[in-house]
Amino acid sequence: MDRRAERGEARVVTDFVYKFNGAGFLPHGSPALVLVDAESGETRVLHRPEPGLTITDFVWKPDGSGLLFSGPVTERARAMWEEELHEVTLSGEVRRLSDWAAPISGLAPHPDGQRVAFAGRPRDKRNTEDTHLFEFDLTSTPVTARRLDERVDVPLGNIVAGDLRVGAFPMRPTWDGEAVLSLYTVGGSAGLFAVEGGAHAPRVHDGERVVTAFTAAGAAHATIEESPTDPPEVFLAGVKVTDTAARLGSFPRRAPTRLVARSEDGTEVEGWVLRPDLEGIPALLNIHGGPHTAYGYGFQHEFQLMADAGYAVCYANPRGSVGYGQAFSEAIKGRWGTVDTQDLLAFFDACLERFPDLDRGRTGVMGGSYGGLMTNWIIGHTDRFTVAVTDRSICNLVSFNGTSDIGARFWHDELGLEFTNPADIDALWDMSPLKYVSNVRTPCLIVHSEEDHRCPVEQAEQWFTALKLLGVETRLVRFPGEDHELSRAGRPDRRVARLHEYLLWLDAHLGVGG
């Protein structure tokens, strides 16, 4: 652990990538691939990249003669998430194999040793492109790549939100003969599929459940699965072998109601309402982060808690969400705050129409990360909501570039804009909620972690200061020792404190609780 701050020492930075969410400030240098003798315990460094570089994934070659690994070849490439495939022999000889210049993860060599499957996207697609399954042909120089799931229009992996997933959740693709097993997100669900012939066939998939992780050996598999009413459980060949639910005791677990709304231009927007069996209760619009993630059939402790406290939680997948096809995923490229806002408000209107007993005069809007940005954006463009909660949010797209751990690449990949290009600054500012903060009248709770390097705390400070200057009721809650993952993987007492702050704020402004 880096103790320089505790000792009062200066931190001198020369590496392009010098911090990362969850890891904090990174030491100068680079990680190494180390070979450990299982019998003697002796270690030997096989490969250490140049300082400022890293290794993003590695896997043994099937014949045991060495390893395949992915990583950038320059500091700039690391900052832009441009990676290449390499091999290293047991004698430490390293050879670059690819000319890919894009993310590589989940390396999965075929048993024949002549090809390796992986998760990625081509260099010309960037952040708005759904991740798919590719294969490197190791017999060519440089290796050539082809997409294995070219007939699949949903993203690889489970990208459906849930907040009870602390620890390792393996999703590495696995070969089963000539098929490749992998998870895919389909609408609000996720399942295990076998990819062959460009298509994917379900092995374990229920449209109202989420497979969050798997491991397999041929056709045999173990999975971790959950649903809105079932916390994560381990299944072995389809048989549940754990009982996490028993540890929840009497904690309420309600089933949501699915609702499909139509946006202004007729686009269908899928979402859900989780509510108690009470009339005249407030309604909350909760917005997911990403933006390229999804709400759906994952277990959400937070939503269940809100419903038990007397709130109807309305949550949806506006355009920009994944699981509905590439066109839906990239529909907000370069235009945040447009059709996504329309989709969210249209869905909330549909919730109020579907459940006329909900109190239209007591409503709230909230979200985290991109969802926090959208919360800030919405209350800067309408005062229809009684109260707001913005969590780990963004309010200034310009300052985000130079302070976020992914800022060097994110707006380039996501919006096609560069903060180093004077011509793009106006466009970034136009999409910044801070530009419209003078319109805000809605009381706003601001929650942020002080070690959040993804959406740095300076974003919360700007939003808080602006609201204070304007006389808008606000409260800033800062959590020390926590990062961007507080709501999902933070220290338990801090997670409890965060939810307590939510309920205090909501109850005070919406007249629920006591």
GUSEMI-344877 format. One record per residue (C-alpha): chain; x, y negated, z negated; residue in one letter. Coordinates in nm, 3 decimals, decimal comma, padded with zeros to 5 digits. Example, Ala and Ser with C-alpha at 12.3 -4.5 7.8 and 13.67 -1.06 7.14 Angstrom:
2
(r A (01,230 00,450 -00,780) A)
(r A (01,367 00,106 -00,714) S)
This chain:
514
(r A (00,000 00,000 00,000) M)
(r A (00,121 -00,350 00,084) D)
(r A (00,192 -00,525 -00,251) R)
(r A (00,349 -00,844 -00,113) R)
(r A (00,049 -01,059 -00,198) A)
(r A (00,053 -00,934 -00,558) E)
(r A (00,423 -01,018 -00,582) R)
(r A (00,367 -01,362 -00,433) G)
(r A (00,576 -01,286 -00,126) E)
(r A (00,519 -01,436 00,217) A)
(r A (00,376 -01,212 00,488) R)
(r A (00,566 -01,268 00,812) V)
(r A (00,369 -01,159 01,119) V)
(r A (00,518 -01,085 01,460) T)
(r A (00,307 -00,789 01,578) D)
(r A (00,009 -00,870 01,802) F)
(r A (-00,214 -00,631 01,602) V)
(r A (-00,136 -00,700 01,238) Y)
(r A (-00,463 -00,620 01,061) K)
(r A (-00,753 -00,379 01,102) F)
(r A (-01,083 -00,341 00,925) N)
(r A (-01,063 -00,074 00,657) G)
(r A (-00,684 -00,068 00,666) A)
(r A (-00,618 -00,432 00,581) G)
(r A (-00,288 -00,591 00,681) F)
(r A (-00,077 -00,341 00,871) L)
(r A (00,291 -00,284 00,794) P)
(r A (00,542 -00,381 01,059) H)
(r A (00,651 -00,074 01,251) G)
(r A (00,449 00,218 01,379) S)
(r A (00,313 00,555 01,263) P)
(r A (00,493 00,875 01,361) A)
(r A (00,406 01,226 01,469) L)
(r A (00,570 01,445 01,205) V)
(r A (00,617 01,822 01,228) L)
(r A (00,581 01,996 00,891) V)
(r A (00,712 02,349 00,834) D)
(r A (00,424 02,520 00,653) A)
(r A (00,657 02,762 00,473) E)
(r A (00,950 02,545 00,373) S)
(r A (00,777 02,210 00,360) G)
(r A (01,054 02,053 00,566) E)
(r A (00,950 01,765 00,790) T)
(r A (01,084 01,636 01,118) R)
(r A (00,977 01,328 01,314) V)
(r A (00,879 01,430 01,666) L)
(r A (00,798 01,082 01,790) H)
(r A (00,766 00,732 01,657) R)
(r A (00,644 00,462 01,900) P)
(r A (00,816 00,129 01,921) E)
(r A (00,726 -00,124 01,649) P)
(r A (00,388 -00,284 01,714) G)
(r A (00,249 00,024 01,890) L)
(r A (00,047 00,314 01,752) T)
(r A (-00,086 00,665 01,813) I)
(r A (-00,466 00,676 01,847) T)
(r A (-00,522 01,053 01,880) D)
(r A (-00,319 01,373 01,904) F)
(r A (-00,376 01,744 01,953) V)
(r A (-00,166 02,059 01,994) W)
(r A (-00,115 02,196 02,344) K)
(r A (-00,278 02,540 02,372) P)
(r A (00,056 02,722 02,412) D)
(r A (00,207 02,552 02,107) G)
(r A (00,496 02,404 02,308) S)
(r A (00,418 02,048 02,198) G)
(r A (00,143 01,795 02,156) L)
(r A (-00,068 01,563 02,365) L)
(r A (-00,130 01,218 02,223) F)
(r A (-00,286 00,889 02,327) S)
(r A (-00,170 00,539 02,259) G)
(r A (-00,083 00,201 02,414) P)
(r A (00,245 00,127 02,588) V)
(r A (00,266 -00,246 02,506) T)
(r A (00,154 -00,466 02,216) E)
(r A (-00,091 -00,645 02,443) R)
(r A (-00,233 -00,312 02,560) A)
(r A (-00,288 -00,215 02,197) R)
(r A (-00,480 -00,534 02,128) A)
(r A (-00,691 -00,478 02,440) M)
(r A (-00,754 -00,107 02,361) W)
(r A (-00,574 00,005 02,676) E)
(r A (-00,438 00,353 02,612) E)
(r A (-00,245 00,623 02,799) E)
(r A (-00,203 00,998 02,764) L)
(r A (00,142 01,127 02,666) H)
(r A (00,301 01,459 02,580) E)
(r A (00,581 01,533 02,336) V)
(r A (00,778 01,858 02,320) T)
(r A (00,888 02,023 01,997) L)
(r A (01,234 01,886 02,066) S)
(r A (01,094 01,532 02,069) G)
(r A (01,100 01,460 02,442) E)
(r A (00,818 01,221 02,534) V)
(r A (00,659 01,175 02,875) R)
(r A (00,380 00,938 02,976) R)
(r A (00,122 01,126 03,182) L)
(r A (-00,151 00,878 03,280) S)
(r A (-00,229 00,542 03,432) D)
(r A (-00,564 00,493 03,254) W)
(r A (-00,540 00,158 03,067) A)
(r A (-00,864 00,215 02,873) A)
(r A (-00,977 00,382 02,548) P)
(r A (-00,902 00,753 02,499) I)
(r A (-01,035 00,960 02,208) S)
(r A (-01,137 01,314 02,120) G)
(r A (-00,863 01,490 02,316) L)
(r A (-00,971 01,851 02,380) A)
(r A (-00,733 02,068 02,588) P)
(r A (-00,881 02,356 02,787) H)
(r A (-00,734 02,693 02,680) P)
(r A (-00,564 02,722 03,020) D)
(r A (-00,349 02,421 02,931) G)
(r A (-00,403 02,261 03,272) Q)
(r A (-00,668 02,004 03,175) R)
(r A (-00,786 01,807 02,877) V)
(r A (-01,134 01,668 02,812) A)
(r A (-01,172 01,336 02,632) F)
(r A (-01,415 01,058 02,550) A)
(r A (-01,363 00,728 02,728) G)
(r A (-01,462 00,481 02,993) R)
(r A (-01,275 00,351 03,300) P)
(r A (-01,065 00,036 03,276) R)
(r A (-01,306 -00,171 03,487) D)
(r A (-01,610 -00,100 03,265) K)
(r A (-01,509 -00,218 02,918) R)
(r A (-01,734 -00,259 02,616) N)
(r A (-02,080 -00,263 02,772) T)
(r A (-02,019 00,073 02,941) E)
(r A (-02,156 00,381 02,763) D)
(r A (-01,882 00,621 02,657) T)
(r A (-01,875 00,940 02,865) H)
(r A (-01,692 01,269 02,895) L)
(r A (-01,387 01,278 03,122) F)
(r A (-01,114 01,525 03,209) E)
(r A (-00,746 01,473 03,288) F)
(r A (-00,592 01,717 03,536) D)
(r A (-00,253 01,788 03,380) L)
(r A (-00,118 01,953 03,696) T)
(r A (-00,100 01,621 03,886) S)
(r A (00,155 01,341 03,842) T)
(r A (00,036 01,104 03,718) P)
(r A (-00,264 01,293 03,586) V)
(r A (-00,591 01,229 03,764) T)
(r A (-00,920 01,180 03,582) A)
(r A (-01,274 01,276 03,670) R)
(r A (-01,601 01,229 03,485) R)
(r A (-01,755 01,555 03,367) L)
(r A (-02,103 01,422 03,282) D)
(r A (-02,170 01,212 03,592) E)
(r A (-02,539 01,312 03,588) R)
(r A (-02,588 01,200 03,226) V)
(r A (-02,718 00,849 03,159) D)
(r A (-02,689 00,839 02,780) V)
(r A (-02,371 00,788 02,575) P)
(r A (-02,136 01,049 02,437) L)
(r A (-02,135 01,085 02,058) G)
(r A (-02,381 01,008 01,782) N)
(r A (-02,435 00,632 01,769) I)
(r A (-02,761 00,633 01,568) V)
(r A (-02,729 00,441 01,243) A)
(r A (-02,741 00,602 00,899) G)
(r A (-02,604 00,493 00,563) D)
(r A (-02,519 00,824 00,389) L)
(r A (-02,215 00,932 00,591) R)
(r A (-01,909 00,876 00,376) V)
(r A (-01,613 01,093 00,477) G)
(r A (-01,510 01,281 00,789) A)
(r A (-01,770 01,352 01,056) F)
(r A (-01,597 01,546 01,337) P)
(r A (-01,727 01,492 01,689) M)
(r A (-01,431 01,610 01,903) R)
(r A (-01,552 01,776 02,225) P)
(r A (-01,499 02,155 02,227) T)
(r A (-01,466 02,396 02,518) W)
(r A (-01,700 02,695 02,547) D)
(r A (-01,582 02,872 02,860) G)
(r A (-01,624 02,617 03,138) E)
(r A (-01,875 02,413 02,939) A)
(r A (-01,781 02,135 02,699) V)
(r A (-01,979 02,091 02,378) L)
(r A (-02,034 01,737 02,259) S)
(r A (-02,284 01,511 02,088) L)
(r A (-02,501 01,267 02,285) Y)
(r A (-02,733 00,988 02,172) T)
(r A (-03,081 01,007 02,326) V)
(r A (-03,307 00,717 02,230) G)
(r A (-03,324 00,721 01,851) G)
(r A (-03,199 01,080 01,825) S)
(r A (-02,869 01,261 01,874) A)
(r A (-02,791 01,625 01,944) G)
(r A (-02,531 01,880 02,045) L)
(r A (-02,521 01,943 02,420) F)
(r A (-02,323 02,162 02,659) A)
(r A (-02,183 01,976 02,959) V)
(r A (-02,134 02,173 03,279) E)
(r A (-02,180 02,091 03,645) G)
(r A (-02,213 01,720 03,567) G)
(r A (-02,525 01,767 03,352) A)
(r A (-02,586 01,833 02,984) H)
(r A (-02,809 02,101 02,833) A)
(r A (-02,920 02,095 02,467) P)
(r A (-02,773 02,340 02,219) R)
(r A (-02,905 02,166 01,907) V)
(r A (-03,141 01,876 01,968) H)
(r A (-03,466 01,763 01,811) D)
(r A (-03,605 01,433 01,938) G)
(r A (-03,685 01,329 01,580) E)
(r A (-03,353 01,424 01,417) R)
(r A (-02,987 01,327 01,439) V)
(r A (-02,689 01,561 01,462) V)
(r A (-02,414 01,349 01,310) T)
(r A (-02,121 01,590 01,341) A)
(r A (-02,028 01,936 01,462) F)
(r A (-01,748 02,186 01,486) T)
(r A (-01,753 02,486 01,716) A)
(r A (-01,562 02,793 01,822) A)
(r A (-01,708 02,908 02,151) G)
(r A (-02,083 02,944 02,112) A)
(r A (-02,064 02,947 01,730) A)
(r A (-02,116 02,610 01,569) H)
(r A (-02,170 02,424 01,244) A)
(r A (-02,352 02,092 01,238) T)
(r A (-02,441 01,811 01,000) I)
(r A (-02,798 01,699 01,059) E)
(r A (-03,036 01,443 00,914) E)
(r A (-03,374 01,279 00,971) S)
(r A (-03,558 00,979 00,826) P)
(r A (-03,676 01,197 00,537) T)
(r A (-03,380 01,439 00,513) D)
(r A (-03,033 01,326 00,402) P)
(r A (-02,732 01,483 00,576) P)
(r A (-02,717 01,862 00,540) E)
(r A (-02,478 02,123 00,677) V)
(r A (-02,622 02,386 00,910) F)
(r A (-02,437 02,702 01,010) L)
(r A (-02,576 02,854 01,330) A)
(r A (-02,901 02,671 01,263) G)
(r A (-02,934 02,777 00,899) V)
(r A (-02,917 02,506 00,630) K)
(r A (-02,643 02,592 00,381) V)
(r A (-02,644 02,279 00,162) T)
(r A (-02,910 02,099 -00,042) D)
(r A (-02,815 01,733 -00,061) T)
(r A (-03,183 01,643 -00,092) A)
(r A (-03,197 01,805 -00,435) A)
(r A (-02,942 01,553 -00,562) R)
(r A (-03,177 01,266 -00,471) L)
(r A (-03,427 01,382 -00,730) G)
(r A (-03,746 01,179 -00,712) S)
(r A (-03,607 00,918 -00,477) F)
(r A (-03,891 00,842 -00,231) P)
(r A (-03,853 00,959 00,127) R)
(r A (-04,123 00,827 00,358) R)
(r A (-04,161 00,909 00,727) A)
(r A (-04,165 00,612 00,966) P)
(r A (-04,423 00,542 01,232) T)
(r A (-04,287 00,521 01,587) R)
(r A (-04,403 00,220 01,789) L)
(r A (-04,327 00,122 02,149) V)
(r A (-04,373 -00,247 02,231) A)
(r A (-04,353 -00,438 02,558) R)
(r A (-04,128 -00,740 02,586) S)
(r A (-04,211 -01,055 02,781) E)
(r A (-04,099 -00,903 03,112) D)
(r A (-04,266 -00,567 03,047) G)
(r A (-03,956 -00,384 02,921) T)
(r A (-04,044 -00,110 02,673) E)
(r A (-03,882 -00,144 02,331) V)
(r A (-03,881 00,157 02,099) E)
(r A (-03,888 00,107 01,725) G)
(r A (-04,024 00,224 01,393) W)
(r A (-04,208 00,097 01,087) V)
(r A (-04,130 00,237 00,743) L)
(r A (-04,380 00,122 00,485) R)
(r A (-04,550 00,213 00,158) P)
(r A (-04,918 00,296 00,143) D)
(r A (-05,013 -00,052 00,023) L)
(r A (-05,208 -00,332 00,187) E)
(r A (-05,118 -00,698 00,216) G)
(r A (-04,744 -00,640 00,191) I)
(r A (-04,464 -00,848 00,352) P)
(r A (-04,298 -00,732 00,674) A)
(r A (-03,922 -00,735 00,736) L)
(r A (-03,757 -00,732 01,080) L)
(r A (-03,424 -00,551 01,045) N)
(r A (-03,174 -00,582 01,334) I)
(r A (-02,894 -00,330 01,393) H)
(r A (-02,532 -00,416 01,461) G)
(r A (-02,314 -00,333 01,756) G)
(r A (-02,484 -00,444 01,969) P)
(r A (-02,426 -00,110 02,141) H)
(r A (-02,561 00,115 01,868) T)
(r A (-02,912 00,234 01,787) A)
(r A (-03,166 00,270 01,513) Y)
(r A (-03,379 00,579 01,506) G)
(r A (-03,405 00,906 01,321) Y)
(r A (-03,104 00,872 01,093) G)
(r A (-03,151 00,869 00,717) F)
(r A (-03,158 00,510 00,589) Q)
(r A (-03,142 00,490 00,211) H)
(r A (-03,167 00,111 00,234) E)
(r A (-03,491 00,121 00,432) F)
(r A (-03,644 00,375 00,195) Q)
(r A (-03,551 00,154 -00,099) L)
(r A (-03,709 -00,152 00,064) M)
(r A (-04,029 00,039 00,137) A)
(r A (-04,044 00,164 -00,220) D)
(r A (-04,004 -00,195 -00,340) A)
(r A (-04,317 -00,294 -00,148) G)
(r A (-04,193 -00,402 00,196) Y)
(r A (-04,273 -00,282 00,547) A)
(r A (-03,942 -00,239 00,731) V)
(r A (-03,968 -00,292 01,108) C)
(r A (-03,664 -00,184 01,311) Y)
(r A (-03,615 -00,144 01,684) A)
(r A (-03,371 -00,093 01,969) N)
(r A (-03,371 -00,409 02,183) P)
(r A (-03,185 -00,431 02,510) R)
(r A (-02,815 -00,382 02,446) G)
(r A (-02,890 -00,074 02,234) S)
(r A (-02,767 00,265 02,353) V)
(r A (-02,950 00,587 02,431) G)
(r A (-03,180 00,443 02,698) Y)
(r A (-02,950 00,440 03,001) G)
(r A (-02,660 00,229 03,122) Q)
(r A (-02,878 -00,050 03,258) A)
(r A (-03,040 -00,094 02,917) F)
(r A (-02,701 -00,091 02,737) S)
(r A (-02,549 -00,362 02,954) E)
(r A (-02,861 -00,577 02,990) A)
(r A (-02,724 -00,843 02,754) I)
(r A (-02,372 -00,863 02,898) K)
(r A (-02,280 -01,230 02,897) G)
(r A (-02,619 -01,338 02,760) R)
(r A (-02,659 -01,266 02,391) W)
(r A (-02,962 -01,437 02,241) G)
(r A (-03,183 -01,401 02,550) T)
(r A (-03,370 -01,078 02,629) V)
(r A (-03,252 -00,921 02,304) D)
(r A (-03,428 -01,197 02,112) T)
(r A (-03,739 -01,154 02,325) Q)
(r A (-03,739 -00,778 02,263) D)
(r A (-03,700 -00,814 01,886) L)
(r A (-03,975 -01,073 01,846) L)
(r A (-04,210 -00,884 02,079) A)
(r A (-04,156 -00,571 01,872) F)
(r A (-04,224 -00,755 01,547) F)
(r A (-04,543 -00,900 01,695) D)
(r A (-04,646 -00,547 01,796) A)
(r A (-04,585 -00,425 01,439) C)
(r A (-04,812 -00,697 01,298) L)
(r A (-05,078 -00,609 01,554) E)
(r A (-05,051 -00,234 01,491) R)
(r A (-05,072 -00,288 01,115) F)
(r A (-05,309 -00,586 01,067) P)
(r A (-05,298 -00,541 00,690) D)
(r A (-04,937 -00,667 00,682) L)
(r A (-04,910 -01,021 00,550) D)
(r A (-04,816 -01,247 00,844) R)
(r A (-04,751 -01,532 00,602) G)
(r A (-04,477 -01,339 00,419) R)
(r A (-04,210 -01,218 00,660) T)
(r A (-03,835 -01,177 00,662) G)
(r A (-03,560 -01,125 00,918) V)
(r A (-03,227 -00,962 00,842) M)
(r A (-02,937 -00,773 00,991) G)
(r A (-02,567 -00,698 00,972) G)
(r A (-02,276 -00,772 01,207) S)
(r A (-02,438 -00,834 01,548) Y)
(r A (-02,766 -00,803 01,356) G)
(r A (-02,643 -01,081 01,129) G)
(r A (-02,557 -01,294 01,430) L)
(r A (-02,906 -01,236 01,568) M)
(r A (-03,056 -01,328 01,231) T)
(r A (-02,863 -01,656 01,239) N)
(r A (-02,967 -01,709 01,601) W)
(r A (-03,335 -01,643 01,539) I)
(r A (-03,370 -01,879 01,242) I)
(r A (-03,193 -02,143 01,450) G)
(r A (-03,460 -02,110 01,719) H)
(r A (-03,780 -02,046 01,521) T)
(r A (-03,911 -02,105 01,172) D)
(r A (-04,170 -01,827 01,189) R)
(r A (-03,994 -01,620 00,919) F)
(r A (-04,035 -01,699 00,552) T)
(r A (-03,687 -01,583 00,452) V)
(r A (-03,365 -01,447 00,602) A)
(r A (-03,071 -01,229 00,497) V)
(r A (-02,756 -01,238 00,711) T)
(r A (-02,491 -00,977 00,632) D)
(r A (-02,129 -00,953 00,760) R)
(r A (-02,244 -01,188 01,033) S)
(r A (-02,102 -01,403 01,310) I)
(r A (-02,201 -01,765 01,361) C)
(r A (-01,911 -01,907 01,567) N)
(r A (-01,799 -01,707 01,870) L)
(r A (-01,503 -01,938 01,930) V)
(r A (-01,335 -01,897 01,591) S)
(r A (-01,417 -01,522 01,590) F)
(r A (-01,168 -01,470 01,873) N)
(r A (-00,867 -01,572 01,667) G)
(r A (-00,970 -01,424 01,332) T)
(r A (-01,133 -01,084 01,402) S)
(r A (-00,921 -00,770 01,428) D)
(r A (-01,085 -00,706 01,767) I)
(r A (-01,112 -01,071 01,868) G)
(r A (-00,839 -01,059 02,132) A)
(r A (-01,046 -00,829 02,350) R)
(r A (-01,407 -00,844 02,234) F)
(r A (-01,557 -01,141 02,419) W)
(r A (-01,357 -01,051 02,728) H)
(r A (-01,503 -00,699 02,720) D)
(r A (-01,849 -00,787 02,595) E)
(r A (-01,931 -01,122 02,755) L)
(r A (-01,670 -01,162 03,030) G)
(r A (-01,535 -01,474 02,855) L)
(r A (-01,192 -01,579 02,723) E)
(r A (-01,146 -01,825 02,437) F)
(r A (-00,808 -01,919 02,584) T)
(r A (-00,984 -02,036 02,901) N)
(r A (-01,114 -02,393 02,851) P)
(r A (-01,390 -02,327 03,105) A)
(r A (-01,533 -02,048 02,884) D)
(r A (-01,543 -02,238 02,555) I)
(r A (-01,876 -02,404 02,633) D)
(r A (-02,035 -02,066 02,711) A)
(r A (-01,905 -01,916 02,386) L)
(r A (-02,035 -02,217 02,192) W)
(r A (-02,372 -02,195 02,366) D)
(r A (-02,410 -01,839 02,231) M)
(r A (-02,294 -01,938 01,880) S)
(r A (-02,571 -01,971 01,617) P)
(r A (-02,372 -02,250 01,455) L)
(r A (-02,452 -02,476 01,750) K)
(r A (-02,821 -02,460 01,652) Y)
(r A (-02,782 -02,467 01,273) V)
(r A (-02,941 -02,812 01,247) S)
(r A (-03,271 -02,645 01,345) N)
(r A (-03,265 -02,402 01,051) V)
(r A (-03,534 -02,441 00,786) R)
(r A (-03,551 -02,079 00,664) T)
(r A (-03,396 -01,996 00,323) P)
(r A (-03,100 -01,771 00,400) C)
(r A (-02,906 -01,529 00,182) L)
(r A (-02,551 -01,474 00,311) I)
(r A (-02,372 -01,148 00,217) V)
(r A (-02,011 -01,083 00,318) H)
(r A (-01,710 -00,873 00,218) S)
(r A (-01,388 -01,059 00,153) E)
(r A (-01,174 -00,793 00,326) E)
(r A (-01,394 -00,775 00,635) D)
(r A (-01,148 -00,803 00,923) H)
(r A (-01,410 -00,719 01,187) R)
(r A (-01,638 -01,017 01,120) C)
(r A (-01,414 -01,221 00,890) P)
(r A (-01,551 -01,399 00,586) V)
(r A (-01,474 -01,738 00,747) E)
(r A (-01,789 -01,681 00,952) Q)
(r A (-01,998 -01,667 00,634) A)
(r A (-01,817 -01,971 00,496) E)
(r A (-01,899 -02,178 00,806) Q)
(r A (-02,266 -02,077 00,797) W)
(r A (-02,293 -02,142 00,422) F)
(r A (-02,124 -02,483 00,443) T)
(r A (-02,345 -02,591 00,734) A)
(r A (-02,664 -02,488 00,554) L)
(r A (-02,551 -02,666 00,238) K)
(r A (-02,478 -02,985 00,432) L)
(r A (-02,826 -02,967 00,584) L)
(r A (-03,000 -02,904 00,252) G)
(r A (-03,126 -02,557 00,351) V)
(r A (-03,171 -02,322 00,057) E)
(r A (-02,892 -02,065 00,067) T)
(r A (-02,685 -01,833 -00,149) R)
(r A (-02,346 -01,681 -00,060) L)
(r A (-02,260 -01,343 -00,211) V)
(r A (-01,898 -01,235 -00,159) R)
(r A (-01,773 -00,886 -00,238) F)
(r A (-01,403 -00,849 -00,323) P)
(r A (-01,224 -00,529 -00,227) G)
(r A (-01,480 -00,444 00,044) E)
(r A (-01,469 -00,452 00,423) D)
(r A (-01,715 -00,436 00,713) H)
(r A (-01,843 -00,096 00,597) E)
(r A (-01,975 -00,203 00,254) L)
(r A (-02,338 -00,113 00,328) S)
(r A (-02,245 00,238 00,448) R)
(r A (-01,923 00,335 00,273) A)
(r A (-01,853 00,078 00,003) G)
(r A (-01,784 00,150 -00,362) R)
(r A (-02,115 00,273 -00,510) P)
(r A (-02,148 00,000 -00,772) D)
(r A (-02,093 -00,266 -00,507) R)
(r A (-02,347 -00,104 -00,278) R)
(r A (-02,596 -00,117 -00,564) V)
(r A (-02,508 -00,482 -00,631) A)
(r A (-02,558 -00,569 -00,264) R)
(r A (-02,906 -00,414 -00,257) L)
(r A (-02,988 -00,583 -00,587) H)
(r A (-02,902 -00,921 -00,431) E)
(r A (-03,123 -00,840 -00,132) Y)
(r A (-03,421 -00,758 -00,350) L)
(r A (-03,373 -01,056 -00,579) L)
(r A (-03,376 -01,289 -00,278) W)
(r A (-03,667 -01,122 -00,102) L)
(r A (-03,877 -01,091 -00,416) D)
(r A (-03,821 -01,457 -00,503) A)
(r A (-03,937 -01,579 -00,162) H)
(r A (-04,198 -01,318 -00,071) L)
(r A (-04,363 -01,267 -00,408) G)
(r A (-04,289 -00,897 -00,449) V)
(r A (-04,140 -00,721 -00,751) G)
(r A (-04,066 -00,875 -01,079) G)
